[in-house]
Amino acid sequence: MRPGPKVKPVDINSASRAELMKLPGIGGDEADRIIKGRPYPSKAKLLASQILSPEKYDGLKGRIVARQPAPAKPKSAPRTSGKS
């Protein structure tokens, strides 16, 4: 038996309400709770914060990720030519 197509994981920190609701078992109320609790340091925070039940989390943990924003680059000081 061939494996099915790989499903792109949904980022719980940036997905829209509609994208979240495409996940199995996630309705409007759950999607709203997920969005309200952002940002998440990890997907397990959905379980620890009781946003999802253990059963729903177990069914989704392979389909979701909690990507973190890239650290902001420090602003560099303006360059000087060294001439006075």
C-alpha positions as CSV (number, residue, x, y, z in Angstrom):
1,M,0.0,0.0,0.0
2,R,1.4,3.4,-1.0
3,P,1.4,6.2,1.6
4,G,-1.1,9.0,0.8
5,P,0.0,12.5,-0.1
6,K,1.8,14.4,2.6
7,V,-0.4,17.0,4.2
8,K,1.2,20.4,4.9
9,P,0.9,21.0,8.7
10,V,-1.2,23.9,9.8
11,D,0.6,26.6,11.9
12,I,-1.6,27.4,14.9
13,N,0.2,30.7,15.3
14,S,-0.7,32.1,11.9
15,A,-3.5,30.1,10.4
16,S,-6.8,31.8,9.6
17,R,-10.0,30.8,11.3
18,A,-11.1,29.1,8.0
19,E,-7.8,27.2,7.8
20,L,-8.2,26.0,11.4
21,M,-11.7,24.9,10.8
22,K,-10.5,22.6,8.0
23,L,-8.8,20.5,10.6
24,P,-10.8,17.4,11.7
25,G,-12.9,18.1,14.8
26,I,-12.2,21.8,14.9
27,G,-15.3,24.0,14.7
28,G,-15.8,27.7,15.1
29,D,-15.6,27.7,18.9
30,E,-12.3,25.8,18.9
31,A,-10.8,27.9,16.1
32,D,-11.7,31.1,18.0
33,R,-10.1,29.8,21.2
34,I,-6.9,28.9,19.3
35,I,-6.7,32.3,17.8
36,K,-7.4,34.1,21.1
37,G,-4.6,32.2,22.9
38,R,-1.9,33.1,20.4
39,P,1.1,32.9,20.3
40,Y,1.9,29.4,21.3
41,P,5.5,28.4,22.2
42,S,4.6,24.8,21.2
43,K,1.6,22.9,19.9
44,A,1.4,21.0,23.2
45,K,0.3,24.3,24.8
46,L,-3.2,23.7,23.2
47,L,-3.5,20.7,25.6
48,A,-1.8,22.3,28.6
49,S,-4.1,25.4,28.4
50,Q,-7.2,23.2,27.9
51,I,-7.9,24.8,24.6
52,L,-8.4,21.3,23.1
53,S,-9.4,18.1,24.8
54,P,-6.8,15.3,25.0
55,E,-8.8,13.4,22.4
56,K,-8.9,16.2,19.9
57,Y,-5.2,17.1,20.5
58,D,-4.2,13.4,20.0
59,G,-6.0,13.4,16.7
60,L,-4.4,16.7,15.5
61,K,-0.9,16.7,16.8
62,G,0.5,15.3,13.6
63,R,-1.3,17.9,11.5
64,I,-0.3,21.1,13.4
65,V,2.8,23.1,14.2
66,A,3.6,26.2,16.3
67,R,6.1,28.1,14.2
68,Q,7.9,30.9,16.0
69,P,8.6,34.2,14.4
70,A,12.1,34.8,13.2
71,P,14.1,37.0,15.6
72,A,14.2,40.6,14.6
73,K,17.5,41.7,13.1
74,P,19.2,44.4,15.1
75,K,19.4,47.7,13.4
76,S,22.9,48.5,12.4
77,A,24.4,51.9,13.2
78,P,25.0,54.2,10.2
79,R,28.5,53.7,8.8
80,T,30.9,56.6,9.0
81,S,33.8,57.1,6.7
82,G,36.2,57.9,9.5
83,K,37.1,61.2,7.9
84,S,36.7,64.5,9.8
